[in-house]
Amino acid sequence: MTQQKLIADDPQQIAKPLRQYIERIETLLGEKADVQAHITEAFAEAKGQGFDTRAMRAVIKLRALPEAERQEQETILELYSHALGME
């Protein structure tokens, strides 16, 4: 039975689980906004202490990568920089 047919036959049958999913997602989105506000605040504090937030974001991005992938990216960056005479 398709979702559209189920809704047409008995809209109340899906109302409760649908409402639960919607409310759960709304709660998670609210938590996400709170976390983003904390992250923004932490970057603002770091910037206030003289840290370069663009560099910090780059380091955070690199740290999230698996070691092998991070090493590969660093090697490629060094190779390209050297090839362009930037070293």
C-alpha positions in Angstrom: 0.0 0.0 0.0 1.5 3.3 -1.0 1.9 6.2 1.5 -0.6 8.3 -0.5 -3.2 5.5 -0.4 -2.7 5.1 3.3 -3.2 8.8 4.0 -6.3 8.8 1.8 -7.8 5.8 3.6 -7.1 7.0 7.1 -5.2 10.2 7.7 -5.4 9.7 11.5 -3.4 6.4 11.1 -0.3 8.3 10.3 -0.9 11.5 12.3 0.7 10.3 15.5 3.9 8.9 14.1 4.2 11.8 11.7 3.8 14.3 14.5 6.4 12.4 16.6 8.9 12.6 13.7 8.2 16.3 13.1 8.5 17.2 16.8 11.7 15.1 17.1 13.3 16.9 14.1 12.2 20.3 15.4 13.8 19.5 18.8 17.1 18.4 17.1 17.1 21.6 14.9 16.7 23.7 18.0 19.6 21.8 19.7 21.7 22.3 16.5 21.0 26.0 16.6 22.2 26.1 20.3 25.3 24.2 19.4 26.1 26.5 16.5 25.7 29.5 18.8 28.2 28.0 21.2 30.6 27.4 18.3 30.3 30.9 17.1 30.9 32.2 20.6 34.0 30.1 20.9 35.4 31.4 17.6 34.7 35.0 18.7 36.5 34.4 22.0 39.5 32.9 20.1 39.5 35.8 17.7 39.4 38.2 20.7 42.6 36.5 22.0 44.3 37.1 18.7 43.9 33.7 17.1 43.3 33.4 13.3 39.9 31.8 13.0 40.3 30.8 9.4 43.4 28.9 10.3 41.6 27.3 13.2 38.8 26.2 10.9 41.4 24.7 8.5 43.0 22.8 11.4 39.7 21.5 12.7 38.8 20.3 9.2 42.1 18.5 8.9 41.9 17.0 12.4 38.5 15.5 11.4 40.1 13.5 8.6 41.5 10.0 9.0 45.3 10.1 9.4 46.1 8.6 6.0 43.8 11.1 4.2 45.2 14.0 6.1 48.8 13.0 5.2 47.8 12.6 1.6 46.2 16.1 1.5 49.3 17.6 3.2 51.6 15.9 0.7 49.6 17.1 -2.3 49.6 20.6 -0.9 53.3 20.6 -0.4 53.8 19.2 -3.9 51.6 21.9 -5.5 53.2 24.7 -3.4 56.7 23.5 -4.4 55.7 23.2 -8.1 54.5 26.8 -8.0 57.6 28.1 -6.3 55.8 29.0 -3.1 58.2 27.4 -0.7 
